[in-house]
């Protein structure tokens, strides 16, 4: 009997325990399924539902006629989770062939990051190749969409347009200057991932990507290519170190073309040094030589003391200023000449005598007025402001050399803008790389009378007796000025290295374009009239015809 009682007690005890355990499990299930349901669902989603970026399409850069200068094309990035990669020998061979990488490189990228869950194998992979890679079904190998920038004009526009990095972010040029405008805003997409990171379901777009805005430049692709090719030919034929050219629409301030040599291919920058990236036309300074005489003479005319016909005695071909000697080119004695001939013959003595007869502030103020020693406000990254020394304490010889282009440093863009003042009835207009329907307001930097006088005088520089006759263009009247200047070195000027410059305007009857050509250290011939002037003529003539500017009425 006692045994039966003991057995019954154990039976009921164990039964009670099982019942309580069952009730506990049921209670726990009910608690988790009802009370904690929302919390647990959120926790589950946080571990399996992810938001991933959708890359935004970067805006295009176009020329003034809508032709593309920079385009973002779809590409793919192939990446790996090293902790999950498991490939057969055959798969590894095929992967390396598709990526155009040695097998050892692929293996090293995976093994050297074995503790990470993400490493790029290769970026910028064509989409069709990426599809084939995914089709290999290698665990731990994935593909993401991205974009790569392509530049149809390559070398011709490289330093102006600039380029982006692998992440499609502007690094140089206008790509950098207008990066915020171009880049767009990435979107977000909600996806479900499995435990090893594979996307198993797309739950939809949370925020759609916002495409970047297009940028319409003032550049004309046709003129740009012409300017680049002519500059390249000039630099090569004269074995020069480098060169720059600027083509400016004088009535609007729009930059129609800007080119530099040497340049680079932005579509393939492998092995290219950063020195090739800079836009020399806005970043590099040079002493402009005799092209500065235009403004020295304008200052003299503006004083009212001189007129285009005023007589200047340059005898005996040497001018001594406090023991320093000033000569005209090739020590030539130009004798008694008028102010127009001073410009036409590019007389250092003539322009020095006029400048020294006036207060030093007059020339300095005029140079500031036409834009020297200040940026053009073009917005281009790294634009130089130039150098113009303080006039206080100047010696007469320093003022004289300034009058014919030494002691002042300018950029090619500054010099072009200054010549546009002469072309634009004395109005200094802001320059721009963007196409504009309504030109920005300018300021009167010179009187219209002096600007017109200078335009006529500059036209005489291209006469048969002038230094710029090789800049003449059949059918068009052209005004311009040659310049030749020693290159400054650490211990003074190199007497065998030069800047060759030509700055000009056309057509004189109704000015449309100002063009400046700068060639650094040409070998053999070095005068601006022999090196830069012929390049100017070819570029200006081609640009006028491309833009449909009719020849001067008198020459039709």
C-alpha positions as CSV (number, residue, x, y, z in Angstrom):
1,X,0.0,0.0,0.0
2,X,2.8,2.4,0.9
3,X,4.4,1.6,-2.5
4,X,1.2,2.5,-4.3
5,X,1.0,5.8,-2.4
6,X,4.6,6.7,-3.2
7,X,4.1,5.9,-6.9
8,X,0.9,8.0,-7.0
9,X,2.7,10.9,-5.4
10,X,5.6,10.8,-7.9
11,X,3.2,10.5,-10.8
12,X,1.1,13.5,-9.8
13,X,4.3,15.5,-9.0
14,X,5.8,14.8,-12.4
15,X,2.5,15.5,-14.1
16,X,2.2,18.8,-12.3
17,X,5.8,19.7,-13.4
18,X,5.0,18.9,-17.0
19,X,1.8,20.9,-16.9
20,X,3.5,23.9,-15.3
21,X,6.3,23.6,-17.9
22,X,3.7,23.5,-20.7
23,X,1.9,26.5,-19.3
24,X,5.2,28.3,-19.0
25,X,6.0,27.6,-22.7
26,X,2.5,28.6,-23.7
27,X,2.7,31.8,-21.6
28,X,6.1,32.6,-23.1
29,X,4.8,32.1,-26.6
30,X,1.8,34.2,-25.9
31,X,4.0,36.9,-24.3
32,X,6.4,37.0,-27.3
33,X,3.7,36.7,-29.9
34,X,1.3,39.2,-28.5
35,X,3.0,41.6,-26.0
36,X,6.4,41.7,-27.6
37,X,5.3,41.1,-31.2
38,X,6.1,44.6,-32.5
39,X,9.4,44.8,-30.7
40,X,10.5,41.4,-32.0
41,X,9.4,42.3,-35.6
42,X,11.4,45.5,-35.5
43,X,14.5,43.7,-34.1
44,X,14.1,41.1,-36.9
45,X,13.8,43.7,-39.6
46,X,16.8,45.6,-38.2
47,X,18.9,42.4,-38.7
48,X,17.5,41.5,-42.2
49,X,16.0,44.6,-43.7
50,X,18.6,47.2,-44.9
51,X,18.5,50.5,-46.7
52,X,21.1,50.7,-49.4
53,X,22.2,53.7,-51.5
54,X,21.0,54.2,-55.1
55,X,23.7,56.2,-56.8
56,X,22.6,59.5,-58.4
57,X,23.3,60.2,-62.1
58,X,25.8,63.1,-62.3
59,X,24.6,66.0,-64.5
60,X,26.2,66.4,-67.9
61,X,28.5,69.2,-68.9
62,X,27.7,70.6,-72.3
63,X,29.1,73.2,-74.6
64,X,27.1,76.3,-75.6
65,X,25.4,74.4,-78.4
66,X,24.4,71.4,-76.3
67,X,27.2,69.1,-77.3
68,X,28.4,66.8,-74.5
69,X,31.8,67.6,-72.8
70,X,31.3,65.3,-69.8
71,X,28.9,62.3,-69.5
72,X,28.4,59.8,-66.7
73,X,28.0,56.3,-68.1
74,X,26.7,53.3,-66.0
75,X,29.4,50.9,-64.7
76,X,29.7,48.3,-62.0
77,X,31.9,47.7,-58.9
78,X,32.8,44.1,-58.2
79,X,33.3,43.5,-54.5
80,X,33.8,40.5,-52.1
81,X,33.0,39.5,-48.6
82,X,36.3,37.7,-47.8
83,X,34.7,35.7,-45.0
84,X,32.3,34.1,-47.4
85,X,34.3,33.7,-50.6
86,X,34.5,30.1,-51.8
87,X,35.5,29.6,-55.4
88,X,36.7,26.6,-57.3
89,X,39.9,26.8,-59.4
90,X,37.8,27.1,-62.6
91,X,35.6,29.9,-61.1
92,X,38.7,31.8,-60.0
93,X,40.3,31.6,-63.4
94,X,37.1,32.8,-65.1
95,X,36.8,35.6,-62.5
96,X,40.3,36.8,-63.0
97,X,39.9,36.8,-66.8
98,X,36.7,38.8,-66.6
99,X,38.3,41.3,-64.3
100,X,41.5,41.4,-66.4
101,X,43.5,40.9,-63.2
102,X,46.1,38.2,-62.4
103,X,44.7,35.4,-60.2
104,X,47.3,36.2,-57.6
105,X,45.9,39.8,-57.3
106,X,42.4,38.5,-56.8
107,X,43.6,36.0,-54.2
108,X,45.7,38.6,-52.4
109,X,42.8,41.1,-52.2
110,X,40.6,38.4,-50.5
111,X,43.2,36.9,-48.2
112,X,44.7,40.2,-47.0
113,X,41.3,41.3,-45.9
114,X,40.1,38.0,-44.5
115,X,38.7,39.6,-41.3
116,X,36.7,42.2,-43.1
117,X,33.3,41.7,-44.8
118,X,33.9,44.1,-47.7
119,X,36.7,44.7,-50.2
120,X,36.6,46.0,-53.8
121,X,38.0,43.7,-56.4
122,X,37.6,46.2,-59.2
123,X,35.6,49.3,-60.0
124,X,34.6,50.7,-63.3
125,X,33.7,47.3,-64.7
126,X,31.4,47.4,-67.8
127,X,27.8,46.3,-66.9
128,X,27.8,43.4,-69.3
129,X,30.9,41.9,-67.7
130,X,29.5,42.4,-64.3
131,X,26.4,40.4,-65.3
132,X,28.7,37.5,-66.4
133,X,30.6,37.7,-63.1
134,X,27.4,37.4,-61.1
135,X,26.4,34.5,-63.3
136,X,29.4,32.5,-62.0
137,X,27.5,32.2,-58.7
138,X,30.7,32.5,-56.6
139,X,29.7,32.8,-52.9
140,X,30.9,36.1,-51.5
141,X,31.3,37.9,-54.8
142,X,28.8,40.7,-55.6
143,X,28.2,43.6,-57.9
144,X,27.0,47.2,-57.3
145,X,26.0,49.8,-59.8
146,X,28.0,53.0,-60.1
147,X,28.9,55.6,-62.7
148,X,32.1,56.6,-64.5
149,X,32.7,60.0,-66.1
150,X,33.6,60.1,-69.8
151,X,35.0,63.1,-71.7
152,X,34.3,63.0,-75.5
153,X,36.7,65.9,-76.3
154,X,39.5,64.3,-74.2
155,X,42.7,66.4,-74.4
156,X,41.1,69.4,-76.0
157,X,39.0,70.3,-73.0
158,X,40.9,68.4,-70.2
159,X,42.2,71.3,-68.1
160,X,39.0,73.4,-68.4
161,X,36.4,70.7,-67.8
162,X,38.6,68.8,-65.3
163,X,37.7,65.4,-64.0
164,X,36.0,63.4,-61.2
165,X,37.5,60.6,-59.0
166,X,36.4,57.0,-58.8
167,X,33.4,58.1,-56.7
168,X,32.3,60.5,-59.4
169,X,33.2,63.6,-57.3
170,X,34.8,66.6,-59.0
171,X,38.6,66.9,-58.4
172,X,39.8,69.5,-60.9
173,X,38.5,72.2,-63.2
174,X,34.8,73.0,-63.7
175,X,33.9,69.5,-62.4
176,X,35.3,70.7,-59.0
177,X,34.0,74.3,-59.2
178,X,30.4,73.1,-59.9
179,X,30.5,69.8,-58.1
180,X,27.5,70.6,-55.9
181,X,25.5,71.6,-58.9
182,X,26.4,68.5,-60.9
183,X,26.5,65.7,-58.4
184,X,22.8,65.0,-57.5
185,X,21.6,63.3,-54.4
186,X,21.8,59.5,-53.9
187,X,18.5,57.7,-53.2
188,X,17.6,54.9,-50.7
189,X,16.2,51.5,-51.4
190,X,14.9,49.0,-48.7
191,X,16.0,45.4,-49.2
192,X,16.0,42.1,-47.3
193,X,19.3,40.4,-46.9
194,X,20.0,36.9,-45.8
195,X,22.4,35.9,-43.0
196,X,25.4,36.1,-45.4
197,X,24.5,39.5,-46.8
198,X,22.8,38.5,-50.1
199,X,19.8,40.6,-51.1
200,X,16.9,38.2,-51.3
201,X,14.0,40.7,-51.7
202,X,13.5,44.3,-52.8
203,X,11.0,46.1,-50.6
204,X,10.9,49.2,-52.8
205,X,12.5,52.7,-53.1
206,X,12.4,54.8,-49.9
207,X,13.7,57.9,-51.6
208,X,14.4,58.1,-55.3
209,X,17.8,59.4,-56.4
210,X,17.8,63.0,-57.6
211,X,19.7,63.4,-60.9
212,X,22.4,66.1,-60.9
213,X,21.7,69.2,-62.9
214,X,23.3,69.8,-66.3
215,X,25.9,72.5,-66.7
216,X,25.9,74.6,-70.0
217,X,29.2,76.2,-70.6
218,X,30.1,79.2,-72.8
219,X,32.7,77.0,-74.5
220,X,32.1,76.3,-78.2
221,X,33.4,72.7,-78.8
222,X,34.4,73.5,-82.4
223,X,36.4,76.6,-81.5
224,X,37.9,74.8,-78.5
225,X,39.2,72.0,-80.7
226,X,40.6,74.5,-83.3
227,X,42.4,76.5,-80.6
228,X,43.8,73.4,-79.0
229,X,45.1,72.0,-82.3
230,X,46.7,75.3,-83.4
231,X,48.3,75.8,-80.1
232,X,49.6,72.3,-80.0
233,X,51.1,72.7,-83.5
234,X,52.8,75.9,-82.5
235,X,54.3,74.5,-79.3
236,X,55.6,71.5,-81.1
237,X,57.0,73.3,-84.1
238,X,58.8,75.8,-81.9
239,X,59.9,73.2,-79.4
240,X,58.4,75.3,-76.6
241,X,57.8,74.3,-73.0
242,X,54.1,75.1,-72.9
243,X,51.4,77.4,-74.3
244,X,48.0,78.8,-73.6
245,X,45.2,80.4,-75.6
246,X,42.0,82.2,-74.6
247,X,39.2,83.2,-76.9
248,X,36.7,85.7,-75.3
249,X,33.4,87.1,-76.6
250,X,33.9,90.8,-75.8
251,X,30.3,91.8,-75.7
252,X,29.2,89.1,-73.2
253,X,32.4,88.2,-71.3
254,X,31.8,84.5,-72.3
255,X,34.9,82.3,-72.7
256,X,34.5,80.7,-76.0
257,X,37.6,78.6,-75.8
258,X,40.6,78.1,-73.5
259,X,43.3,75.5,-74.2
260,X,46.7,74.6,-72.8
261,X,49.6,72.5,-74.0
262,X,50.9,70.1,-72.6
263,X,47.6,68.5,-71.6
264,X,46.3,65.0,-70.8
265,X,43.6,62.5,-71.5
266,X,41.1,62.7,-68.7
267,X,39.6,59.3,-69.7
268,X,43.0,57.6,-69.0
269,X,45.0,59.4,-66.4
270,X,47.4,56.5,-65.6
271,X,50.9,57.9,-65.2
272,X,49.9,61.5,-65.6
273,X,51.6,63.9,-63.2
274,X,49.5,66.5,-61.3
275,X,51.5,69.2,-63.1
276,X,49.6,68.5,-66.3
277,X,46.2,69.0,-64.6
278,X,46.5,72.7,-64.0
279,X,44.8,75.2,-66.3
280,X,47.8,77.4,-67.1
281,X,45.6,80.1,-68.7
282,X,44.2,81.0,-65.2
283,X,46.8,79.7,-62.8
284,X,50.2,80.6,-64.3
285,X,51.6,84.1,-64.2
286,X,54.0,85.7,-66.7
287,X,55.3,89.1,-67.5
288,X,53.4,90.3,-70.6
289,X,56.2,92.4,-72.2
290,X,55.1,94.8,-75.0
291,X,51.4,93.8,-74.9
292,X,51.3,96.1,-71.8
293,X,52.2,99.1,-73.9
294,X,48.6,99.2,-75.1
295,X,47.6,100.3,-71.6
296,X,50.6,102.5,-70.9
297,X,49.7,104.5,-74.1
298,X,46.0,104.4,-73.1
299,X,47.0,106.0,-69.8
300,X,48.9,108.7,-71.6
301,X,46.0,109.5,-74.0
302,X,43.6,109.6,-71.0
303,X,45.7,112.2,-69.4
304,X,45.0,114.7,-72.2
305,X,48.7,115.5,-72.6
306,X,49.1,113.1,-75.5
307,X,47.3,112.3,-78.7
308,X,47.8,109.6,-81.4
309,X,49.7,112.1,-83.5
310,X,51.8,113.5,-80.7
311,X,55.6,113.5,-81.5
312,X,58.0,111.4,-79.4
313,X,61.8,111.7,-79.9
314,X,63.5,108.3,-79.3
315,X,66.9,109.5,-80.5
316,X,69.6,108.3,-80.2
317,X,68.1,104.9,-79.7
318,X,69.1,104.7,-76.0
319,X,67.3,106.2,-73.0
320,X,69.3,106.4,-69.7
321,X,67.2,106.5,-66.5
322,X,69.2,107.0,-63.3
323,X,72.1,105.1,-64.8
324,X,69.9,102.3,-66.3
325,X,69.7,102.0,-70.1
326,X,66.6,101.4,-72.1
327,X,66.8,100.2,-75.7
328,X,64.3,99.5,-78.4
329,X,64.3,96.0,-80.0
330,X,67.7,95.0,-81.5
331,X,69.0,98.4,-80.3
332,X,67.3,100.1,-83.2
333,X,67.0,103.9,-83.4
334,X,63.5,104.7,-84.3
335,X,64.2,108.5,-84.3
336,X,61.3,110.9,-84.1
337,X,58.0,109.1,-84.3
338,X,54.4,109.8,-83.2
339,X,52.5,108.0,-80.5
340,X,50.8,105.6,-83.0
341,X,54.2,104.7,-84.3
342,X,55.5,104.1,-80.8
343,X,52.8,101.4,-80.5
344,X,53.3,100.2,-84.1
345,X,57.1,99.8,-83.8
346,X,56.8,98.7,-80.1
347,X,59.2,101.3,-78.9
348,X,60.3,100.8,-75.3
349,X,61.9,104.3,-75.3
350,X,58.8,106.0,-76.6
351,X,56.4,104.5,-74.0
352,X,58.9,105.0,-71.2
353,X,59.3,108.7,-72.0
354,X,55.5,109.2,-72.1
355,X,54.9,107.3,-68.8
356,X,57.7,109.1,-66.9
357,X,56.2,112.5,-67.9
358,X,53.0,111.6,-66.0
359,X,52.3,110.9,-62.3
360,X,53.1,107.2,-61.5
361,X,49.6,106.8,-60.0
362,X,48.0,107.3,-63.5
363,X,49.4,104.1,-65.0
364,X,48.9,102.1,-61.8
365,X,45.3,103.2,-61.5
366,X,44.5,102.4,-65.1
367,X,46.1,98.9,-64.8
368,X,43.8,98.2,-61.8
369,X,40.8,99.6,-63.7
370,X,41.2,97.1,-66.5
371,X,41.5,94.1,-64.2
372,X,45.1,93.5,-63.4
373,X,46.3,92.4,-59.9
374,X,42.8,90.9,-59.2
375,X,41.0,87.8,-60.2
376,X,38.6,87.9,-63.1
377,X,35.9,86.3,-60.8
378,X,35.5,83.5,-63.3
379,X,35.0,81.0,-60.4
380,X,37.7,78.7,-61.7
381,X,39.5,76.8,-58.9
382,X,43.0,78.2,-58.2
383,X,42.7,81.3,-60.4
384,X,45.7,83.6,-59.8
385,X,45.2,87.3,-59.2
386,X,48.5,88.4,-60.6
387,X,51.1,90.8,-59.2
388,X,51.4,94.6,-59.5
389,X,53.9,96.2,-57.1
390,X,53.0,99.1,-54.9
391,X,53.9,102.4,-56.5
392,X,55.1,104.0,-53.3
393,X,58.9,104.4,-53.3
394,X,59.1,103.4,-57.0
395,X,62.2,104.5,-58.8
396,X,61.7,106.0,-62.3
397,X,63.4,103.0,-63.9
398,X,60.8,100.6,-62.3
399,X,58.0,102.7,-63.6
400,X,59.5,102.8,-67.1
401,X,59.9,99.0,-67.2
402,X,56.4,98.6,-66.0
403,X,55.3,100.6,-69.0
404,X,56.7,98.0,-71.4
405,X,55.6,95.0,-69.4
406,X,58.1,94.1,-66.7
407,X,57.5,94.2,-63.0
408,X,53.9,93.1,-63.5
409,X,52.7,89.4,-63.7
410,X,49.4,88.5,-65.3
411,X,47.5,85.4,-66.4
412,X,46.4,84.8,-70.0
413,X,42.8,85.2,-69.0
414,X,43.5,88.6,-67.3
415,X,45.3,89.8,-70.4
416,X,42.4,88.8,-72.6
417,X,39.9,90.5,-70.4
418,X,41.9,93.7,-70.4
419,X,42.0,93.7,-74.2
420,X,38.3,93.1,-74.3
421,X,38.0,96.5,-72.6
422,X,39.6,98.1,-75.6
423,X,37.2,96.2,-77.9
424,X,34.1,96.9,-75.7
425,X,34.2,100.8,-75.8
426,X,36.1,100.9,-72.5
427,X,33.7,98.7,-70.5
428,X,35.2,96.0,-68.3
429,X,32.8,93.1,-68.2
430,X,33.1,90.0,-65.9
431,X,34.2,86.9,-67.6
432,X,32.3,83.6,-67.3
433,X,32.6,79.9,-68.3
434,X,28.8,79.6,-68.4
435,X,26.6,80.4,-71.3
436,X,24.6,83.5,-70.6
437,X,21.6,85.0,-72.3
438,X,22.0,88.4,-70.6
439,X,25.6,89.6,-70.1
440,X,26.5,90.8,-66.6
441,X,26.7,94.6,-66.1
442,X,30.2,96.0,-66.6
443,X,32.0,99.1,-65.5
444,X,33.6,101.9,-67.5
445,X,37.3,101.3,-67.1
446,X,38.4,103.6,-70.0
447,X,36.6,106.4,-71.7
448,X,34.9,105.3,-75.0
449,X,37.0,107.9,-76.8
450,X,40.4,106.5,-75.6
451,X,39.2,102.9,-76.2
452,X,38.3,103.8,-79.8
453,X,41.6,105.6,-80.3
454,X,43.5,102.6,-79.0
455,X,41.6,100.2,-81.3
456,X,42.6,102.2,-84.4
457,X,46.2,102.4,-83.2
458,X,46.3,98.7,-82.5
459,X,45.1,98.1,-86.1
460,X,48.2,99.9,-87.3
461,X,50.4,97.3,-85.5
462,X,49.3,94.8,-88.2
463,X,50.4,97.1,-91.1
464,X,53.4,96.1,-93.1
465,X,55.6,98.3,-91.0
466,X,54.2,97.0,-87.7
467,X,55.5,94.1,-85.5
468,X,52.2,92.2,-85.8
469,X,51.8,91.9,-89.6
470,X,51.7,88.1,-89.3
471,X,48.5,88.3,-87.3
472,X,46.6,89.7,-90.3
473,X,43.5,87.8,-91.5
474,X,42.2,88.1,-95.1
475,X,38.7,89.6,-95.1
476,X,38.8,90.9,-91.6
477,X,40.3,94.0,-89.9
478,X,42.3,93.0,-86.9
479,X,43.8,95.0,-84.0
480,X,46.5,93.6,-81.8
481,X,49.9,93.8,-80.1
482,X,52.9,91.6,-80.0
483,X,54.9,90.9,-76.8
484,X,58.2,89.3,-76.0
485,X,59.5,89.1,-72.5
486,X,62.4,87.4,-70.7
487,X,61.5,84.7,-68.4
488,X,62.3,85.4,-64.7
489,X,64.6,83.0,-62.9
490,X,65.8,82.6,-59.3
491,X,68.7,85.0,-59.8
492,X,67.2,87.4,-62.3
493,X,66.1,87.1,-65.9
494,X,67.2,84.4,-68.3
495,X,68.6,86.2,-71.4
496,X,67.9,83.2,-73.6
497,X,64.4,82.2,-72.5
498,X,61.3,84.1,-73.5
499,X,57.6,84.4,-73.4
500,X,56.1,85.0,-76.9
501,X,52.7,86.7,-76.7
502,X,50.1,88.1,-79.0
503,X,46.9,89.8,-78.0
504,X,44.3,90.8,-80.5
505,X,40.8,91.8,-81.4
506,X,38.6,91.3,-84.5
507,X,36.8,92.5,-86.4
508,X,37.8,96.1,-85.8
509,X,34.6,97.5,-87.3
510,X,32.4,95.6,-84.8
511,X,34.6,93.7,-82.3
512,X,33.4,90.3,-81.4
513,X,36.4,88.3,-80.1
514,X,39.5,89.0,-78.1
515,X,42.2,86.3,-78.4
516,X,45.5,85.9,-76.5
517,X,48.2,83.4,-77.3
518,X,51.1,82.8,-74.9
519,X,54.0,80.5,-75.8
520,X,56.6,79.8,-73.1
521,X,60.3,79.3,-74.1
522,X,60.1,78.7,-77.8
523,X,63.4,77.6,-79.4
524,X,64.9,79.3,-82.4
525,X,62.5,82.2,-83.2
526,X,61.1,83.8,-80.1
527,X,59.6,87.2,-80.9
528,X,55.9,87.4,-80.3
529,X,55.4,88.6,-83.9
530,X,57.0,85.5,-85.3
531,X,55.8,82.8,-82.9
532,X,52.4,83.8,-81.3
533,X,51.1,86.1,-84.0
534,X,50.7,83.4,-86.7
535,X,48.9,81.1,-84.2
536,X,46.6,84.0,-83.3
537,X,45.7,84.5,-86.9
538,X,44.8,80.9,-87.5
539,X,42.8,80.7,-84.3
540,X,41.0,84.0,-84.8
541,X,40.2,83.4,-88.4
542,X,38.8,79.9,-87.7
543,X,36.8,81.1,-84.7
544,X,35.2,84.0,-86.6
545,X,34.1,81.7,-89.4
546,X,32.8,79.0,-87.1
547,X,30.8,81.5,-85.2
548,X,29.4,83.0,-88.4
549,X,30.9,86.5,-87.9
550,X,30.8,88.2,-91.3
551,X,33.9,89.9,-92.8
552,X,34.2,93.6,-92.3
553,X,31.9,95.4,-94.8
554,X,34.8,97.3,-96.3
555,X,36.5,94.0,-97.3
556,X,33.4,92.1,-98.6
